[in-house]
């Protein structure tokens, strides 16, 4: 630091302006876990994995060590188990992370916060405050927060809100292939579940209609029962319908991103441009003082192209109309500036190219 008093004041002001945490808003199979892992690897970070996951409702000390990446997850190797950072929030002989409620696990798309939000805010704040007290920067990686992104941004203005965007064809293909190869229907079922549990919201209902989604023929009597029904439905779901459901959820999340995140990560570009990876690292440093290394990012677009022959059960050529309808939906609802709308258009053009090879 300079010996010049005015320079020291400038440095102090700059440090105080740094964000006090990172909220990483991602989607399933978006490469969000890899991005989180690069931040978690930093000594000054406490990295919370999926703070809204329903796994946390039943987590025990004995479970923590066992929950690690599997060969089929596609996740990077981790130095510590996924949920290692939650140990201080567990009690011997009991299950569940302190402050967590199962209802946190379903994303919401209402304009205003629901009745559960004060409890959710208190829970997330407890994670953040404990980390800050220990001199660490909390990094929270979500898969269930994009619909609530505006709520969280208003409630946690001191955090850097980062969204991860991957083209929908690649993101869907990652989950679809897991179901094909390993009979894991979770990622195919997830869009049906989120859409179904939010279908009373006019915005969600419109996205369902615009994309031509057929939901499971069962009324959501309870969230757990509906989740099970959706997994069963996903096991035999018609491929085109599964993709339409995914696109409906993807564009709803994009609409929430358009309303204002602090930083957007373009995963497709990240794997193709070392300059972009370096610029992204500099952005994190400028906002938070953290300097994650993204140089080893894989080219996930190229991987999607190579996997095209294995994408069975979907007529990719018919997806152009769905991409077009979703893009129109985004533009109709406003909130997206010209640059963001153009980025989403580019993602849909890329999705057209990638799905063209699916049969």
C-alpha positions in Angstrom: 0.0 0.0 0.0 1.2 3.5 -0.8 2.6 5.8 2.0 0.5 8.6 0.5 -2.5 9.3 3.0 -4.9 10.1 0.2 -3.9 6.9 -1.6 -4.4 4.9 1.6 -7.9 6.4 1.9 -8.7 5.4 -1.7 -7.5 1.8 -1.0 -9.6 1.6 2.1 -12.7 2.8 0.3 -12.0 0.3 -2.5 -11.7 -2.6 0.0 -14.9 -1.5 1.8 -16.8 -1.5 -1.5 -16.0 -5.1 -2.1 -18.9 -7.5 -2.0 -19.1 -9.6 1.2 -20.1 -12.8 -0.5 -21.1 -14.5 -3.7 -24.5 -15.9 -4.6 -24.0 -18.2 -7.6 -27.3 -18.8 -9.3 -27.1 -21.8 -11.6 -29.3 -24.4 -13.3 -29.0 -28.2 -13.2 -26.3 -29.4 -15.6 -25.1 -25.9 -16.3 -21.5 -26.4 -15.2 -22.3 -24.4 -12.0 -20.6 -27.0 -9.8 -17.3 -26.7 -11.7 -17.4 -22.9 -11.4 -18.2 -23.1 -7.7 -15.3 -25.6 -7.2 -12.9 -23.0 -8.6 -14.1 -20.5 -6.0 -14.2 -23.0 -3.2 -10.5 -23.9 -3.9 -9.5 -20.5 -2.7 -8.2 -20.4 0.9 -10.3 -17.3 1.7 -13.6 -18.9 0.7 -16.2 -20.9 2.5 -18.1 -22.7 -0.3 -21.7 -23.8 0.5 -23.0 -26.3 -2.0 -26.7 -26.2 -2.8 -28.0 -24.4 0.4 -31.6 -25.1 -0.8 -31.2 -28.8 -1.6 -33.7 -31.1 0.1 -30.8 -33.3 1.0 -30.0 -30.9 3.8 -33.3 -31.7 5.6 -32.0 -35.2 6.5 -28.2 -34.6 6.5 -26.2 -36.1 9.4 -22.6 -36.0 10.4 -22.2 -39.6 9.1 -23.6 -38.6 5.7 -21.3 -35.8 5.0 -18.2 -37.8 4.2 -20.1 -40.2 1.9 -21.6 -37.6 -0.4 -19.0 -37.1 -3.0 -18.9 -36.9 -6.9 -19.7 -40.2 -8.6 -18.3 -41.4 -11.9 -21.6 -40.6 -13.6 -22.1 -37.1 -12.1 -19.8 -35.3 -14.5 -18.6 -33.2 -11.6 -15.0 -32.3 -10.9 -13.0 -34.1 -8.2 -13.4 -32.2 -4.9 -10.9 -31.9 -2.1 -13.7 -32.2 0.4 -17.2 -33.7 0.3 -20.0 -31.5 -1.2 -21.5 -30.6 2.1 -18.4 -30.4 4.3 -19.0 -26.7 5.1 -22.3 -27.6 6.8 -20.7 -29.5 9.7 -21.0 -26.6 12.1 -24.8 -26.5 11.4 -25.3 -30.2 12.3 -25.9 -31.7 15.7 -24.8 -35.2 16.9 -27.6 -37.7 17.0 -29.9 -35.5 14.9 -30.6 -34.9 11.2 -30.9 -31.7 9.3 -29.0 -28.5 8.9 -30.0 -25.8 11.4 -32.4 -23.3 10.0 -33.1 -25.3 6.8 -36.7 -26.1 5.8 -37.8 -28.5 3.1 -40.0 -25.9 1.5 -36.9 -23.9 0.6 -36.1 -26.7 -1.9 -38.7 -25.6 -4.6 -38.0 -22.5 -6.6 -40.7 -19.8 -6.8 -41.5 -17.4 -9.5 -43.9 -15.0 -7.8 -43.1 -11.3 -8.1 -43.2 -10.8 -4.4 -41.6 -12.9 -1.6 -43.8 -15.6 -0.1 -44.5 -16.3 3.6 -41.4 -18.6 3.8 -39.0 -16.0 2.7 -38.2 -14.4 6.1 -37.1 -17.8 7.3 -35.1 -18.5 4.1 -33.4 -15.1 4.5 -32.5 -15.8 8.1 -31.1 -19.2 7.2 -28.9 -17.9 4.4 -27.8 -14.9 6.5 -26.6 -17.3 9.2 -24.5 -19.1 6.7 -23.0 -15.9 5.5 -22.4 -14.2 8.8 -20.6 -17.1 10.4 -18.2 -17.2 7.4 -17.6 -13.5 7.5 -16.9 -13.7 11.3 -14.2 -16.3 10.5 -12.6 -13.9 7.9 -13.9 -15.9 5.0 -16.0 -15.0 1.9 -19.1 -17.1 1.7 -19.8 -18.5 -1.8 -23.3 -20.1 -2.1 -24.0 -22.2 -5.1 -27.7 -22.7 -5.9 -29.7 -24.7 -8.4 -33.0 -23.6 -7.0 -32.8 -19.9 -6.7 -33.2 -18.3 -10.2 -36.9 -17.7 -9.8 -36.3 -16.0 -6.5 -33.2 -14.1 -7.8 -34.9 -10.7 -7.5 -36.0 -11.5 -3.9 -32.5 -12.5 -2.9 -30.8 -9.6 -4.7 -32.9 -7.2 -2.7 -32.4 -9.1 0.6 -28.6 -9.5 0.2 -27.4 -6.4 -1.6 -24.0 -6.9 0.0 -23.4 -10.1 -2.0 -22.3 -10.4 -5.6 -25.1 -12.1 -7.5 -23.7 -14.2 -10.3 -25.8 -16.1 -12.9 -24.5 -19.0 -15.0 -25.9 -19.3 -18.5 -25.4 -22.3 -20.8 -27.1 -22.8 -24.1 -30.3 -24.9 -23.5 -29.5 -27.7 -25.9 -26.2 -28.6 -24.2 -27.7 -28.2 -20.7 -30.7 -30.4 -21.5 -28.5 -33.0 -23.3 -26.4 -33.4 -20.2 -29.3 -34.5 -18.1 -31.1 -36.5 -20.8 -28.0 -38.7 -21.4 -27.8 -39.4 -17.7 -31.3 -40.7 -17.8 -30.6 -42.7 -21.0 -27.4 -44.3 -19.9 -27.8 -44.6 -16.1 -31.6 -44.5 -15.6 -31.3 -41.3 -13.5 -34.5 -39.4 -14.2 -33.9 -36.5 -11.8 -32.8 -33.9 -14.3 -35.6 -34.8 -16.7 -38.1 -34.6 -13.9 -36.9 -31.4 -12.4 -38.4 -29.0 -14.9 -41.8 -30.8 -14.7 -41.7 -30.5 -10.9 -40.8 -26.8 -10.8 -43.3 -25.8 -13.5 -46.1 -27.9 -11.9 -45.6 -26.5 -8.4 -45.6 -23.0 -9.8 -48.3 -23.3 -12.4 -50.7 -21.1 -10.4 -48.4 -18.2 -11.3 -49.6 -16.4 -14.5 -46.1 -16.0 -15.8 -45.3 -19.7 -15.4 -48.6 -20.8 -16.8 -47.9 -18.7 -19.9 -44.4 -20.2 -20.4 -46.0 -23.7 -20.2 -48.5 -22.8 -22.8 -46.1 -21.0 -25.1 -43.7 -23.9 -25.1 -46.5 -26.5 -25.4 -45.6 -28.4 -22.3 -47.7 -31.3 -21.1 -47.4 -31.7 -17.3 -47.9 -34.9 -15.4 -51.6 -35.7 -15.2 -51.8 -35.4 -11.4 -52.7 -32.4 -9.2 -49.9 -31.4 -6.8 -51.3 -32.7 -3.5 -48.0 -32.2 -1.7 -44.5 -31.3 -2.9 -43.0 -34.7 -2.0 -45.8 -36.6 -3.7 -45.6 -34.4 -6.8 -41.8 -34.8 -6.9 -42.2 -38.6 -6.9 -45.0 -38.4 -9.6 -42.7 -36.3 -11.8 -39.8 -38.7 -11.5 -42.1 -41.5 -12.5 -43.5 -39.4 -15.4 -39.9 -38.6 -16.5 -39.0 -42.3 -16.9 -41.4 -42.7 -19.8 -41.7 -39.0 -20.8 -41.9 -38.4 -24.6 -38.6 -36.7 -25.5 -39.9 -33.7 -27.3 -42.2 -32.9 -24.3 -39.3 -33.3 -21.9 -37.3 -30.8 -23.9 -40.2 -28.3 -24.1 -40.5 -28.4 -20.3 -36.8 -27.8 -20.0 -37.0 -24.8 -22.4 -40.0 -23.3 -20.5 -38.0 -23.4 -17.2 -34.8 -22.2 -18.9 -36.5 -19.1 -20.4 -38.2 -18.3 -17.1 -34.9 -18.3 -15.4 -33.4 -16.2 -18.2 -36.2 -13.7 -17.6 -35.2 -13.4 -14.0 -31.5 -13.0 -14.9 -32.6 -10.2 -17.2 -34.0 -8.3 -14.3 -30.5 -7.7 -13.1 -27.6 -9.7 -11.9 -24.2 -8.3 -11.0 -22.3 -10.6 -13.2 -23.3 -13.1 -15.9 -21.1 -16.1 -16.8 -21.4 -17.4 -20.3 -20.4 -21.1 -19.9 -20.3 -21.7 -23.6 -17.8 -18.9 -24.2 -15.8 -19.8 -21.1 -14.7 -23.1 -22.6 -13.8 -21.5 -25.9 -11.9 -18.4 -25.0 -9.0 -18.1 -22.6 -9.2 -14.3 -22.9 -12.8 -14.5 -21.6 -11.7 -16.8 -18.7 -9.0 -14.3 -17.7 -11.5 -11.4 -18.0 -13.9 -13.3 -15.8 -11.2 -13.9 -13.2 -10.5 -10.1 -13.2 -14.2 -9.3 -12.8 -14.4 -11.5 -9.6 -11.2 -9.9 -8.3 -12.6 -6.4 -8.9 -15.9 -7.1 -7.2 -14.9 -9.4 -4.3 -11.1 -9.6 -4.1 -11.3 -13.3 -5.1 -9.3 -14.5 -8.0 -10.6 -17.9 -9.2 -8.7 -19.7 -12.0 -11.1 -20.6 -14.9 -8.3 -21.5 -17.4 -9.1 -25.2 -17.4 -12.7 -24.8 -18.5 -13.7 -27.5 -21.1 -15.4 -26.7 -24.4 -18.8 -28.0 -23.5 -20.3 -27.0 -26.9 -17.9 -29.2 -28.7 -18.8 -32.0 -26.2 -22.5 -31.6 -27.0 -21.7 -32.0 -30.7 -19.8 -35.2 -30.1 -22.6 -36.6 -28.0 -25.3 -36.0 -30.7 -25.4 -39.6 -32.0 -26.4 -40.8 -28.5 -29.3 -38.4 -28.1 -32.2 -40.8 -28.8 -35.9 -40.2 -28.6 -36.0 -36.5 -29.6 -36.8 -34.9 -33.0 -34.3 -32.1 -32.8 -35.5 -30.5 -36.0 -38.9 -29.8 -34.5 -37.3 -27.8 -31.6 -36.7 -24.7 -33.7 -40.3 -23.6 -33.2 -39.9 -24.0 -29.4 -36.7 -21.9 -29.3 -38.4 -19.2 -31.3 -41.5 -19.1 -29.1 -39.4 -19.0 -25.9 -37.3 -16.1 -27.3 -40.5 -14.2 -28.2 -41.8 -14.8 -24.7 -38.7 -13.2 -23.2 -38.9 -10.2 -25.4 -42.7 -9.8 -24.8 -42.2 -9.6 -21.1 -39.5 -6.9 -21.2 -36.9 -6.4 -18.5 -34.2 -7.6 -20.9 -31.9 -4.9 -22.3 -30.8 -5.1 -25.9 -27.5 -6.9 -25.1 -29.1 -9.6 -23.0 -31.9 -10.2 -25.5 -29.2 -10.6 -28.2 -27.3 -13.1 -26.0 -30.4 -15.2 -25.6 -31.1 -15.0 -29.3 -27.5 -16.3 -29.9 -28.1 -19.2 -27.4 -31.3 -20.2 -29.3 -29.4 -20.1 -32.7 -26.7 -22.3 -31.2 -29.5 -24.6 -29.8 -31.0 -24.9 -33.3 -27.6 -26.0 -34.6 -27.0 -28.5 -31.8 -30.5 -30.1 -31.8 -30.5 -30.4 -35.6 -28.5 -33.6 -35.2 -30.9 -35.2 -32.7 -33.1 -38.0 -34.0 
